[in-house]
Amino acid sequence: MKAAAFDYVKPKALPEALSLLAEAGEDARLIAGGQTLLATLNMRLSEPSILIDITDISELKGITLQGDHLRIGALVTHTEIEDSELIAKHAPLLKAAAPHIAHRAIRNLGTWGGSLAYGDPAAEWPACSLTLDAIMIIHGPAGERRISAQDFFIDLYTTSLEPDDILVATEIPIASSNQVFYFHELSRRHGDYAVAGLAAVAKKQGDALTDCAFTFFSVGTTPVMALQAQEIINGQAVNQDLIARAVSAARSEIEAIADITNSAEAKQHLIGVLLERGLKHLVS
Ligand SMILES: Cc1cc2nc3c(=O)[nH]c(=O)nc-3n(C[C@H](O)[C@H](O)[C@H](O)COP(=O)(O)OP(=O)(O)OC[C@H]3O[C@@H](n4cnc5c(N)ncnc54)[C@H](O)[C@@H]3O)c2cc1C
């Protein structure tokens, strides 16, 4: 199928994009890398009357170190994250996750902001941003607002972005020297969306882990943190018994839902598999 006809504009600055968006209202769509949107247009799942191409807007570009956090512009591509020295040094979880997103050709175009704004529960960046306690910087008609990743992902493909908002950038606290990371996903083939995945971070103190954040993706309608499992692990010496308790807690606190090929039971099982592997990796 072909997309329905639409107008196309390419503003050079953020205020211009915001006024175009405000004028067109729900009839408009922003386009960044187009790696998700173009497919939905071609399948006529979405029929906007106007596409606002934001790829010339410099305020949305670049990865910068700003004090104790990294600022990742919404237009930063998956490849830029994968190849960035700043990301490797200060946000190693993102470095580990990037190669799992599709294939290089898609990563060259698809953007950090497009992935977060789309809010796919199977995507890697929403889960990583939750684990890393990211702050979303959003511009809308009333100016700038900042929303934590915890409050950003609301439901299936639904975020707290309003139709006249633009996600400008994300701030991520930089990693501390005793922080350890684990990213893994189980998928049928490399590049496929995960059947289930885990993005985890903790601080390592001897045999114990503190400040744990374990976020599972591709198991529910949003990325989901295993809060009870985190509490079980926090501050305790990690041994097989503690791991078994955390695994059992994660499997019961997260209500996995089936997708087109995998049952809820399979995903529930994989939550435990991923957590056990992750904990062993984090304390190793
Ligand atoms: C074959 C294939 C495999 C893929 N596999 C994976 C995968 O394994 N993991 C994964 O995470 N993704 C995967 N993707 C999706 C890919 O990562 C996309 O790049 C990403 O989901 C969307 O980014 P984009 O820049 O292409 O956004 P677009 O397609 O341009 O836009 C997506 C949506 O976000 C909105 N939007 C974009 N930017 C902004 C902004 N700054 N502010 C507000 N709204 C905005 C758009 O209006 C649109 O609704 C895959 C895509 C393809 C085609």
The ligand as an SDF file (V2000), in Angstrom:
LIG
                    3D

 53 58  0  0  0  0  0  0  0  0999 V2000
   12.6750   -3.5330   10.5250 C   0  0  0  0  0  0  0  0  0  0  0  0
   12.6830   -2.6700   11.7890 C   0  0  0  0  0  0  0  0  0  0  0  0
   13.1220   -3.2490   12.9570 C   0  0  0  0  0  0  0  0  0  0  0  0
   13.1220   -2.4830   14.1380 C   0  0  0  0  0  0  0  0  0  0  0  0
   13.5780   -3.0800   15.2900 N   0  0  0  0  0  0  0  0  0  0  0  0
   13.6210   -2.3400   16.4180 C   0  0  0  0  0  0  0  0  0  0  0  0
   14.1110   -2.8960   17.6420 C   0  0  0  0  0  0  0  0  0  0  0  0
   14.5610   -4.0540   17.6930 O   0  0  0  0  0  0  0  0  0  0  0  0
   14.0880   -2.1200   18.7490 N   0  0  0  0  0  0  0  0  0  0  0  0
   13.6180   -0.8160   18.7140 C   0  0  0  0  0  0  0  0  0  0  0  0
   13.6120   -0.1500   19.7590 O   0  0  0  0  0  0  0  0  0  0  0  0
   13.1600   -0.2790   17.5880 N   0  0  0  0  0  0  0  0  0  0  0  0
   13.1540   -0.9960   16.4480 C   0  0  0  0  0  0  0  0  0  0  0  0
   12.6930   -0.4050   15.2960 N   0  0  0  0  0  0  0  0  0  0  0  0
   12.1620    0.9740   15.3510 C   0  0  0  0  0  0  0  0  0  0  0  0
   13.2920    1.9910   15.2280 C   0  0  0  0  0  0  0  0  0  0  0  0
   14.1220    1.9210   16.3790 O   0  0  0  0  0  0  0  0  0  0  0  0
   12.7800    3.4210   15.1270 C   0  0  0  0  0  0  0  0  0  0  0  0
   13.8920    4.1720   14.8120 O   0  0  0  0  0  0  0  0  0  0  0  0
   12.1640    4.0700   16.3410 C   0  0  0  0  0  0  0  0  0  0  0  0
   11.1420    3.3350   16.9060 O   0  0  0  0  0  0  0  0  0  0  0  0
   11.4940    5.4040   15.9870 C   0  0  0  0  0  0  0  0  0  0  0  0
   12.4580    6.3500   15.7300 O   0  0  0  0  0  0  0  0  0  0  0  0
   12.3410    7.2500   14.4420 P   0  0  0  0  0  0  0  0  0  0  0  0
   13.3230    8.3490   14.6360 O   0  0  0  0  0  0  0  0  0  0  0  0
   12.4750    6.4250   13.2290 O   0  0  0  0  0  0  0  0  0  0  0  0
   10.8710    7.8800   14.6280 O   0  0  0  0  0  0  0  0  0  0  0  0
    9.7390    8.1820   13.5390 P   0  0  0  0  0  0  0  0  0  0  0  0
    9.3580    6.9400   12.8330 O   0  0  0  0  0  0  0  0  0  0  0  0
   10.1310    9.3510   12.7090 O   0  0  0  0  0  0  0  0  0  0  0  0
    8.5820    8.6230   14.5400 O   0  0  0  0  0  0  0  0  0  0  0  0
    7.9900    7.6940   15.4220 C   0  0  0  0  0  0  0  0  0  0  0  0
    6.8990    8.4000   16.2320 C   0  0  0  0  0  0  0  0  0  0  0  0
    7.4980    9.3020   17.1700 O   0  0  0  0  0  0  0  0  0  0  0  0
    7.0570   10.6440   16.9320 C   0  0  0  0  0  0  0  0  0  0  0  0
    8.2340   11.4840   17.1720 N   0  0  0  0  0  0  0  0  0  0  0  0
    9.4540   11.3410   16.5960 C   0  0  0  0  0  0  0  0  0  0  0  0
   10.3260   12.2110   17.1480 N   0  0  0  0  0  0  0  0  0  0  0  0
    9.6240   12.9240   18.0650 C   0  0  0  0  0  0  0  0  0  0  0  0
    9.9740   13.9750   18.9660 C   0  0  0  0  0  0  0  0  0  0  0  0
   11.2180   14.4640   19.0590 N   0  0  0  0  0  0  0  0  0  0  0  0
    9.0130   14.4920   19.7930 N   0  0  0  0  0  0  0  0  0  0  0  0
    7.7510   13.9760   19.7540 C   0  0  0  0  0  0  0  0  0  0  0  0
    7.3610   12.9740   18.9210 N   0  0  0  0  0  0  0  0  0  0  0  0
    8.2850   12.4670   18.0940 C   0  0  0  0  0  0  0  0  0  0  0  0
    6.5410   10.6640   15.5070 C   0  0  0  0  0  0  0  0  0  0  0  0
    5.5540   11.6720   15.3220 O   0  0  0  0  0  0  0  0  0  0  0  0
    5.9620    9.2590   15.3790 C   0  0  0  0  0  0  0  0  0  0  0  0
    4.6720    9.2110   15.9610 O   0  0  0  0  0  0  0  0  0  0  0  0
   12.6900   -1.1290   14.1210 C   0  0  0  0  0  0  0  0  0  0  0  0
   12.2700   -0.5430   12.9010 C   0  0  0  0  0  0  0  0  0  0  0  0
   12.2730   -1.3090   11.7500 C   0  0  0  0  0  0  0  0  0  0  0  0
   11.8280   -0.6550   10.4610 C   0  0  0  0  0  0  0  0  0  0  0  0
  1  2  1  0
  2  3  1  0
  2 52  2  0
  3  4  2  0
  4  5  1  0
  4 50  1  0
  5  6  2  0
  6  7  1  0
  6 13  1  0
  7  8  2  0
  7  9  1  0
  9 10  1  0
 10 11  2  0
 10 12  1  0
 12 13  2  0
 13 14  1  0
 14 15  1  0
 14 50  1  0
 15 16  1  0
 16 17  1  0
 16 18  1  0
 18 19  1  0
 18 20  1  0
 20 21  1  0
 20 22  1  0
 22 23  1  0
 23 24  1  0
 24 25  2  0
 24 26  1  0
 24 27  1  0
 27 28  1  0
 28 29  2  0
 28 30  1  0
 28 31  1  0
 31 32  1  0
 32 33  1  0
 33 34  1  0
 33 48  1  0
 34 35  1  0
 35 36  1  0
 35 46  1  0
 36 37  1  0
 36 45  1  0
 37 38  2  0
 38 39  1  0
 39 40  1  0
 39 45  2  0
 40 41  1  0
 40 42  2  0
 42 43  1  0
 43 44  2  0
 44 45  1  0
 46 47  1  0
 46 48  1  0
 48 49  1  0
 50 51  2  0
 51 52  1  0
 52 53  1  0
M  END
$$$$
